[in-house]
Amino acid sequence: MTVSKERAEDLFETMVTIRKFEEMACGLYKRGLIRGAMHVYTGQEAVAAGACDVIEEEDYITSTHRGHGHCIAKGGELDKMAAELLGKSTGYCGGKGGSMHIADPNLGILGANGIVGGSIGLAAGAGLTSKMKDTDRVTICFFGDGASNQGIFHESVNLAAIWDLPVVYLCENNKYGISGPAEEMVAIDDVSERAAAYDIPGKTIDGNDVLEVAEAVEEAVERARAGEGPSLIEAKTYRWKGHFVGDPCVYIPEGELEKWKEKCPIERFKNYVTEEDILEKSRLQKIEEAVEEEIEEAEEFAKQSPEPAKEDLYKDVFA
């Protein structure tokens, strides 16, 4: 896939923003400013960046418990995200959702989810909505290798295949489900092989190559938008942090993380665009500096924002 200077800048900026946002979030968590568990996306930036680069603002995404990167790639506002992490009233969900429940329907972000596989059914529902209303909207359903074993995955993909729903099922195989390696949890080498059971296209790609991700997802999106139904893509990648922030990672073999860091999606893309004379190193540095400033502003906004008021306790509760 060829990439223009403008697109290269956008992809690089998105990946760097995700990386630096997660670094900021980890710092806040370690200082006790974020309540509850938190799962970061560090190392997987190319999947979200590449996938969301090829869809429109009105298209939908459904996310996971490791969802900060998805929200950022889809256009989420950093100050509102940071405020939500800190449980502040200026956050996306008024401080009531926290790290695992950020949503912005206006941007097509139908929500992260604290339940493994919980958003897979929402993706089928969004796809059915698009088809019934003839809106031409496509849904990208992000989920992990562990979620591919949940019943909701099979039910959702089967339904989408039967009804030709415009959904792209994007499995982020980061090698581990909590503390167990994927090869001990899944009976096949590639999750994408399961597409055959539903007579839909299935493809396994390098999840650390942002251009390969974009190319594969773009093909699936075009197919979905043309009314030809869903696809299953498996992006093989690796999470640099534990299942949650604070996970001691005693289950990871010695040296494995270092080998995957050599495949860093950001460094790989940086090397590609400089070697191909698409972007200069000075331009990349300026983008990183601008992102750092934006992250600092978001952190300060979150810290200075007020806590939710007591009278808001029952606000947004349906029953």
ABEGO torsion letter per residue (X at the ends): XBBBAAAAAAAAAAAAAAAAAAAAAAAAAAAGABBEBBBBABGAAAAAAAAAAABBAABBBBBBABAAAAAAAAGBBAAAAAAAAAGBAABAAGGAAEAAABBBAAAGBAEBBABBGAAAAAAAAAAAAAAAAGAGBBBBBBBBAAAAABAAAAAAAAAAAAAGBBBBBBBBBAGBBEABBAAAABABABAAAAAAAAGBBBBBBBAABAAAAAAAAAAAAAAAAAGAEBBBBBBBBBBABBABBGBAGAABBBGAAAAAAAABAAAAAAAAAAAAGABBAAAAAAAAAAAAAAAAAAAAAAAABBBBBAAAAABGBAX
